[in-house]
Amino acid sequence: MLIGAVVAAVAAVVGFGLWLGGWLNEHWGIYAVVPQVAFMLLAVWGLAGEQRRRWEERRARGVRMPLEKIDALHHREFEFAVRDLMRRDGLEAERVGGAHDDVCDVRGVDADGRIWAVQCKHKRDGWEGKAIGVDALQQLNGTAQPVHGARFAVLVTNGRFTLPALEWGETYGVHLIDRGRLELWAADGRPLWKALEGIKPARRLPGQRRQRRLGSTRAAAGVHALGRQGRPRAR
C-alpha cells in the first residue's frame, strides 16, 4: 500500500508538471508578463521600505525627555509627557485622565487601529518611592478592554513595581514600563513597542492608518460617561 501511494504521488506530480508545461506553451505571453509583475512587486516593496526608513528617521528626531526632567513633573504633566511620547511614535494619543477616567490616563490608537490604554503613576522619589503593587494592575486590567476596547493595557511609572506585580503583569498581559524602560523610551528614543518588548509594531505607517480613529473611541467613552452619570450614587 505504501509503495502504491508513493507511485501515485509521483505520477500526480509528473502529470501536473506535464500539464503545466503544455499550458505555458499555449500561453507563451505569460513569459513577458511575469518579469514585469515581479519588477513591480519589488519596486513597491522597495518604496515601502524607503517610506518606513524616512518615517523612522523623523521619529528618532522627535521628543526626548531625560529622567531628571520627568522626576520634576507634576503627575498631570507626566500624563501629558506620556501622551507626547506616544504621538512621537506615531500613535493618535489624547490625555483623558481625571476623576472619571476609568483607570486610563492616556488613550492612543496606532496606525493599525489597535487601542492602547495607558495608566500613569508618577513617583516624586522615583526609584526610591513606594513600589507599585498588583492592585494597580488589576484595576487597569479590569477596564482596559471592557471599557476602552484596548488591545494593550500599559502601566508606566518613573518608579518601580513589586515582584508580584511583575509576575502578575506577565501572566495576565498587562505591560509594565518601570524607570529603566522609561529611560529607554523617553530619554534614549526607543519606540514604545521596543521598550515594552514582545509587541509587534503597526504594519501601516501613521499616514496609512485605518479608518478607525481616536474620535470613535472618544464617542464610545462619551456614551459610557453618560451611562455612568445616569446611575444612582451609592450612599
Residue pairs with C-beta under 8 A, 6 or more apart in sequence:
24 30
24 31
51 205
52 205
55 90
55 205
55 206
59 88
59 89
59 90
59 191
60 189
62 88
62 89
62 189
63 84
63 85
63 87
63 88
63 186
64 186
64 187
64 188
64 189
65 81
65 85
65 186
65 187
66 186
66 187
67 126
67 158
67 179
67 182
67 183
67 186
67 187
70 78
70 81
70 122
70 158
70 182
70 186
71 124
71 126
71 158
73 81
73 122
74 122
75 120
75 122
76 97
78 120
78 122
78 158
79 95
79 97
79 105
79 106
79 120
80 95
81 186
82 105
82 106
82 118
82 120
82 156
83 93
83 94
83 95
83 106
83 108
85 185
85 186
85 192
86 93
86 106
86 108
86 116
86 118
86 192
87 93
89 191
89 192
89 193
90 110
90 111
90 202
90 205
90 206
91 108
91 109
91 110
91 116
91 192
92 108
92 109
92 110
92 209
92 213
92 214
93 106
93 107
93 108
93 109
93 116
93 214
94 106
94 107
94 108
94 214
94 218
95 105
95 106
96 104
96 105
96 106
96 107
96 221
97 104
97 105
97 106
97 120
100 225
100 228
102 143
102 147
102 148
102 221
102 224
103 117
103 119
103 139
103 140
103 142
103 143
103 144
104 117
104 118
104 119
104 140
104 143
104 144
104 147
104 148
104 150
105 118
105 119
105 120
106 116
106 118
106 120
107 115
107 116
107 117
107 118
107 148
107 150
107 214
107 217
107 221
108 115
108 116
108 118
108 214
109 115
109 116
109 209
109 212
109 213
109 214
109 217
110 116
110 202
110 209
111 202
111 203
111 204
111 205
111 206
111 208
111 209
111 210
112 202
112 203
112 204
112 209
112 210
113 209
113 210
113 211
113 212
114 151
114 152
114 202
115 148
115 149
115 150
115 151
115 152
115 217
116 150
116 151
116 152
116 154
117 140
117 143
117 144
117 148
117 150
117 152
117 153
117 154
118 154
118 155
118 156
119 136
119 139
119 140
119 153
119 154
119 155
119 156
120 156
120 157
121 132
121 136
121 155
121 156
121 157
121 159
122 157
122 158
123 129
123 130
123 157
123 158
123 159
125 159
126 158
126 159
126 179
127 159
127 160
127 179
129 159
129 160
130 159
131 159
131 160
131 161
131 162
131 165
132 155
132 157
132 159
132 160
132 161
132 162
132 165
133 161
133 162
133 164
133 165
134 162
134 164
134 165
134 168
136 155
136 165
137 155
137 165
137 168
137 169
137 172
137 174
137 176
138 168
140 153
140 155
140 174
141 153
141 172
141 173
141 174
144 150
144 152
144 153
144 174
145 151
145 153
147 224
148 217
148 221
149 217
149 220
152 175
152 199
153 173
153 174
153 175
154 174
154 175
154 176
154 177
154 196
155 169
155 174
155 175
155 176
155 177
156 176
156 177
156 182
157 177
157 178
157 179
157 182
158 179
158 182
159 178
159 179
160 178
160 179
161 169
161 176
161 178
165 176
166 176
168 174
169 175
169 176
175 196
175 199
177 185
177 195
177 196
181 195
181 196
182 195
184 190
184 194
184 195
185 191
185 192
185 195
191 201
192 199
193 199
193 200
193 201
204 210
